[in-house]
Amino acid sequence: MYRGIQAIEQFMESIGLTWQPGQTESAELRVSYRIGNTRPLGIDRTLVEFHCDAKRAKVWVPEFSRTSFHQWFEVPYQEFEFTPGGSMLKIKAAARGNAPPYSVGIKPLA
């Protein structure tokens, strides 16, 4: 299993994008997020941006800006996981203060 920046790099490679330091890559993907124990919100098709920075790699889902869940997903603030041969980049964050834990899944459309 890959974690952190390596998880982002491997996921990008699996969907045909190239990690290029200092560049932003984007693709239309399927995303979902779950806050606490709630039912996940799924978005079947949206643009996802990958900001390739070895020190501050981050992922942005513009569609989430329409919800209360509008933030960058950034290493090291969230955990990133990608399993070789898998199709989903998983982003997880533990509960902090009054904020419940949440998870995000990003995967190809097909």
MARLO-819147 format. One record per residue (C-alpha): x, y, z. Coordinates in steps of 0.001 Angstrom, whole numbers, plus 524288, in hexadecimal, padded with zeros to 5 digits. Example, Ala and Ser with C-alpha at 12.3 -4.5 7.8 and 13.67 -1.06 7.14 Angstrom:
2
((8300C, 7EE6C, 81E78)),
((83566, 7FBDC, 81BE4)),
This chain:
110
((80000, 80000, 80000)),
((804DF, 80D89, 7FC93)),
((80324, 818F3, 805E7)),
((804BC, 827A3, 80545)),
((80A85, 82DC5, 7F91A)),
((80E03, 8207E, 7F398)),
((7FF88, 81CAD, 7F439)),
((7FBE8, 828B5, 7EC49)),
((806AE, 8260A, 7E25D)),
((802AD, 817CB, 7E0AD)),
((7F43B, 81B1A, 7DF75)),
((7F742, 82581, 7D549)),
((7FF57, 81BA7, 7CDAC)),
((7F437, 811BD, 7CE44)),
((7EAF8, 81B78, 7C7B5)),
((7F4C6, 81FE8, 7BD86)),
((7F990, 82C93, 7C3AE)),
((807CD, 82FE5, 7C5F6)),
((80D51, 83562, 7D29A)),
((81507, 8415B, 7CE6F)),
((81A83, 84984, 7D9A6)),
((81526, 85749, 7D964)),
((80A03, 853C0, 7D033)),
((7FB73, 851AA, 7D1EE)),
((7F509, 84612, 7CB51)),
((7E665, 843E3, 7CAAA)),
((7DCCB, 83975, 7C693)),
((7CE41, 836DA, 7C719)),
((7CC26, 82CAA, 7D194)),
((7C1FB, 82709, 7DACB)),
((7C2BF, 82BB4, 7E8E3)),
((7BBE7, 8292B, 7F5AD)),
((7BD46, 82DE9, 80373)),
((7B82A, 829B1, 81089)),
((7B826, 831AE, 81CEE)),
((7B763, 8299F, 82965)),
((7AD25, 81EE3, 82862)),
((7A4B0, 825C2, 81E49)),
((7A120, 82058, 81115)),
((7AB84, 82404, 80701)),
((7A90E, 82E9B, 7FCFB)),
((7ACD1, 829A6, 7EF94)),
((7AFA7, 831E7, 7E3A4)),
((7AFE6, 829D2, 7D730)),
((7B817, 83324, 7CEFE)),
((7C02D, 83EDF, 7D2FA)),
((7CD43, 8450B, 7D04F)),
((7D7E1, 841B6, 7DA31)),
((7E49D, 84955, 7DAB4)),
((7F1A1, 843CA, 7DF33)),
((7FBC8, 84DD3, 7E341)),
((80904, 84742, 7E1E1)),
((811E5, 84C9F, 7EC73)),
((81B7A, 843E7, 7F3BB)),
((819E6, 84BF0, 8002F)),
((80B61, 84F4E, 7FF9B)),
((80486, 845E1, 7F678)),
((7F5FA, 8485F, 7F642)),
((7E959, 84499, 7EFB4)),
((7DDDC, 84D9D, 7ECE4)),
((7CFF9, 849AC, 7E985)),
((7C934, 85630, 7E4EC)),
((7BBC2, 84FCA, 7E5AD)),
((7BD4E, 84EC7, 7F46C)),
((7BD89, 85DB6, 7F536)),
((7AEBF, 85D14, 7F386)),
((7ADAD, 8558D, 80043)),
((7B23A, 857E4, 80E1E)),
((7BDB7, 84F33, 80A9D)),
((7C648, 858CE, 8034B)),
((7D492, 8575E, 80626)),
((7E14C, 852FC, 80038)),
((7E59B, 84538, 80337)),
((7F3DA, 846C4, 8065C)),
((7FF17, 83E56, 80AD0)),
((80160, 83DE0, 816B1)),
((7F420, 842EE, 81B99)),
((7ECD2, 83703, 816A2)),
((7F0E4, 828F2, 81469)),
((7F1CD, 824B5, 8062F)),
((7F169, 81649, 80287)),
((7F1EF, 80F01, 7F5B0)),
((7F2EE, 8004E, 7F43A)),
((7FA86, 7FB20, 7E87D)),
((7F0F3, 7F538, 7DEEF)),
((7E5E2, 7FCBD, 7E558)),
((7DDED, 8077D, 7DF53)),
((7DB51, 810E5, 7EA91)),
((7E359, 81B7B, 7F0F9)),
((7DEBC, 81C14, 7FF12)),
((7E018, 82845, 80743)),
((7DD4C, 8277A, 815C9)),
((7DD94, 830EC, 82119)),
((7DBD8, 82E14, 82F81)),
((7D27A, 835C8, 83802)),
((7D7EA, 842CB, 83CA2)),
((7D17F, 84B21, 8470D)),
((7C30B, 84B72, 843C5)),
((7C537, 846DD, 835D4)),
((7C1CE, 83894, 83357)),
((7CAB2, 82F7E, 82BAC)),
((7C89A, 82F05, 81D05)),
((7CCE1, 8275F, 81131)),
((7CD5A, 82A49, 802B7)),
((7CE3B, 820B0, 7F776)),
((7D2D6, 8245E, 7E9DB)),
((7D224, 81AAE, 7DEAB)),
((7D142, 819E9, 7CFD8)),
((7C422, 81BBF, 7C91A)),
((7C364, 80E35, 7C323)),
